Amino acid sequence: MAPYVACLRANARGRWFGRELVEVISTEFRSYSEEYATAAVADGRLGLVRDGCAVAPGGDLVVRPHDVLFHSRHVHELPIALPGDAAEPAPIEVIDADGGVVVVNKPRGMPVHPTGRYSRCTVTTLLEEEFGKLHPVHRLDAPTSGVIVLARTVNVARELHASFRKHSGAVTSKEYLAQVEDPALLPFEQQFVINAPILEPTGADYVRRTGQGGREARTEFEVVDRRRGLVRARPITGRTHQIRVHLAQEVGSAIVGDHLYGREESVAPDVAVAHVAQLQDQGYFASASADASVVGACPVCASSGGSSQGEALVADVPQRMFAPARLALHAHRVGLDVAGLRREWEAIPPGWAK
């Protein structure tokens, strides 16, 4: 995807009131330094809108109630890992587009909605031209492929959110396919259940763990092909990373390609790509000469500063967060009640699950 300029806006929060904009940015948004914020304010890329007008760079930039913060950024989105030798992502497969919902087979590696690193290469953004604004009604991690249900209106989204919150098989059902790293560690039984509470992450690596005091989490498993380590998983509760955590920490064998919970040697770092993206996104104001072999041909990125600055920018980001998305986890089926009618959808399994 070609580089682009994105302008982000945020309403001022109470804890920002009475504080200088530069100080707010450098302390509340730790990925941006004080030097970056100062330079961005000076050239008009970062500022405040007050009473409908932008405050001049040399004006009163102490945050007040009702202010709107704006930040214009030059963005290079990280490339999404594609299966095999594909050079371009395939179109998103639409499974259903009737009755107030759009259901698609999400490609692995693609976020459902805009996030910190992706604004345009997401399911909702790519489908917006055809279907208008869509509202995800349940989670599906970016590395996971398969069925994702999107509501076409806020009212339908509210109704379906309520259905998923009930976590009742009579109302909603979800079925995943997964392939584990070490099939020999699967329980002897063909079907087994894991009841293990999941704790919230305490570090910067976003890793969740099972343990006392965590939130209730229950997953039903069925071994589909023991030799290949292929299992079917039905989460009864809906905790973040639930299937991944239960397989990795309770069974002892993580999902193939799981860079958060799997073997360290399975992590194929993509730090060079991460470094360039961070460098281009945050450091292009620097006056140092750029290394064209690192930052490429973009004329804006060409003023970004050398690779040493990029390494410093990405040093505090967990390396695993930038590993290629090759997770062998697929949302195979989803069923729920829509307007009083039971509806179910199925996404064709990827090659590893056939």
LINTASUL-V882071 format. One record per residue. N is the residue number from 1. RES is the residue in one letter. SS is DSSP state (A for helix, B for strand, O for the rest). BURIAL is # if it has 24 or more other ideal C-beta (glycine too) atoms within 12 Angstrom, else .. Layout:
# LINTASUL-V882071
n	res	ss	burial
N	RES	SS	BURIAL
N	RES	SS	BURIAL
This chain:
# LINTASUL-V882071
n	res	ss	burial
1	M	O	.
2	A	O	.
3	P	O	#
4	Y	B	.
5	V	B	.
6	A	B	#
7	C	B	.
8	L	B	#
9	R	B	.
10	A	B	.
11	N	B	.
12	A	O	#
13	R	O	.
14	G	A	.
15	R	A	.
16	W	A	#
17	F	O	.
18	G	O	.
19	R	O	.
20	E	B	#
21	L	A	#
22	V	A	#
23	E	A	.
24	V	A	#
25	I	A	#
26	S	A	#
27	T	A	.
28	E	A	.
29	F	O	#
30	R	O	.
31	S	O	#
32	Y	O	#
33	S	O	#
34	E	A	.
35	E	A	.
36	Y	A	#
37	A	A	#
38	T	A	.
39	A	A	#
40	A	A	#
41	V	A	#
42	A	A	.
43	D	O	.
44	G	O	.
45	R	O	#
46	L	B	#
47	G	B	#
48	L	B	#
49	V	B	#
50	R	B	.
51	D	O	.
52	G	O	.
53	C	B	.
54	A	B	.
55	V	O	#
56	A	O	.
57	P	O	.
58	G	O	.
59	G	O	.
60	D	O	.
61	L	O	#
62	V	B	.
63	V	O	#
64	R	O	#
65	P	O	.
66	H	O	.
67	D	O	#
68	V	B	#
69	L	B	#
70	F	B	#
71	H	B	#
72	S	B	#
73	R	B	#
74	H	B	#
75	V	B	#
76	H	O	#
77	E	O	#
78	L	O	#
79	P	O	#
80	I	O	#
81	A	O	#
82	L	O	.
83	P	O	#
84	G	O	.
85	D	O	.
86	A	O	.
87	A	O	.
88	E	O	.
89	P	O	.
90	A	O	.
91	P	O	.
92	I	O	#
93	E	B	#
94	V	B	#
95	I	B	#
96	D	B	#
97	A	O	.
98	D	O	.
99	G	O	.
100	G	O	#
101	V	B	#
102	V	B	#
103	V	B	#
104	V	B	#
105	N	B	#
106	K	B	#
107	P	O	#
108	R	O	#
109	G	O	#
110	M	O	#
111	P	B	#
112	V	O	#
113	H	O	#
114	P	O	#
115	T	O	.
116	G	O	.
117	R	O	#
118	Y	O	#
119	S	O	#
120	R	O	#
121	C	O	#
122	T	B	#
123	V	A	#
124	T	A	#
125	T	A	#
126	L	A	#
127	L	A	#
128	E	A	.
129	E	A	.
130	E	A	.
131	F	A	#
132	G	O	.
133	K	O	.
134	L	O	#
135	H	B	#
136	P	B	#
137	V	O	#
138	H	O	#
139	R	O	#
140	L	O	#
141	D	O	#
142	A	O	#
143	P	O	#
144	T	O	#
145	S	B	#
146	G	B	#
147	V	B	#
148	I	B	#
149	V	B	#
150	L	B	#
151	A	B	#
152	R	O	#
153	T	O	.
154	V	A	.
155	N	A	.
156	V	A	#
157	A	A	#
158	R	A	.
159	E	A	#
160	L	A	#
161	H	A	#
162	A	A	.
163	S	A	#
164	F	A	#
165	R	A	.
166	K	A	.
167	H	O	#
168	S	O	.
169	G	O	.
170	A	O	.
171	V	O	.
172	T	B	#
173	S	B	#
174	K	B	#
175	E	B	#
176	Y	B	#
177	L	B	#
178	A	B	#
179	Q	B	#
180	V	B	#
181	E	O	#
182	D	O	.
183	P	A	#
184	A	A	.
185	L	A	.
186	L	O	#
187	P	O	.
188	F	O	.
189	E	O	.
190	Q	O	.
191	Q	B	.
192	F	B	.
193	V	B	.
194	I	B	#
195	N	B	.
196	A	O	#
197	P	O	#
198	I	B	#
199	L	B	.
200	E	O	.
201	P	O	.
202	T	O	.
203	G	O	.
204	A	O	.
205	D	O	.
206	Y	O	.
207	V	O	#
208	R	O	#
209	R	B	#
210	T	B	#
211	G	O	.
212	Q	O	.
213	G	O	.
214	G	O	#
215	R	B	.
216	E	O	.
217	A	O	#
218	R	B	#
219	T	B	#
220	E	B	#
221	F	B	#
222	E	B	#
223	V	B	#
224	V	B	#
225	D	B	.
226	R	O	.
227	R	O	.
228	R	O	.
229	G	O	#
230	L	B	#
231	V	B	#
232	R	B	#
233	A	B	#
234	R	B	#
235	P	B	#
236	I	O	#
237	T	O	#
238	G	O	#
239	R	O	#
240	T	O	#
241	H	O	#
242	Q	A	#
243	I	A	#
244	R	A	#
245	V	A	#
246	H	A	#
247	L	A	#
248	A	A	#
249	Q	A	#
250	E	A	#
251	V	A	#
252	G	O	.
253	S	O	#
254	A	O	#
255	I	B	#
256	V	O	#
257	G	O	#
258	D	O	#
259	H	O	#
260	L	O	#
261	Y	O	#
262	G	O	#
263	R	O	.
264	E	A	.
265	E	A	.
266	S	A	#
267	V	O	#
268	A	O	.
269	P	O	.
270	D	O	#
271	V	A	#
272	A	A	#
273	V	A	#
274	A	A	#
275	H	A	#
276	V	A	#
277	A	A	#
278	Q	A	#
279	L	A	#
280	Q	A	#
281	D	A	#
282	Q	A	#
283	G	O	#
284	Y	O	#
285	F	O	#
286	A	O	#
287	S	O	.
288	A	O	.
289	S	O	.
290	A	O	#
291	D	O	.
292	A	A	.
293	S	A	.
294	V	A	#
295	V	A	#
296	G	O	.
297	A	O	.
298	C	O	#
299	P	O	.
300	V	O	#
301	C	A	#
302	A	A	#
303	S	A	#
304	S	O	#
305	G	O	#
306	G	O	#
307	S	A	#
308	S	A	.
309	Q	A	#
310	G	A	#
311	E	A	.
312	A	A	.
313	L	A	#
314	V	A	#
315	A	O	.
316	D	O	.
317	V	O	#
318	P	O	.
319	Q	A	#
320	R	A	#
321	M	A	#
322	F	A	#
323	A	O	#
324	P	O	#
325	A	O	#
326	R	O	#
327	L	O	#
328	A	O	#
329	L	B	#
330	H	B	#
331	A	B	#
332	H	B	#
333	R	B	#
334	V	B	#
335	G	B	#
336	L	B	#
337	D	B	#
338	V	B	#
339	A	O	.
340	G	O	.
341	L	B	.
342	R	B	.
343	R	B	#
344	E	B	.
345	W	B	#
346	E	B	#
347	A	O	#
348	I	O	.
349	P	O	#
350	P	O	#
351	G	A	.
352	W	A	#
353	A	A	#
354	K	O	.
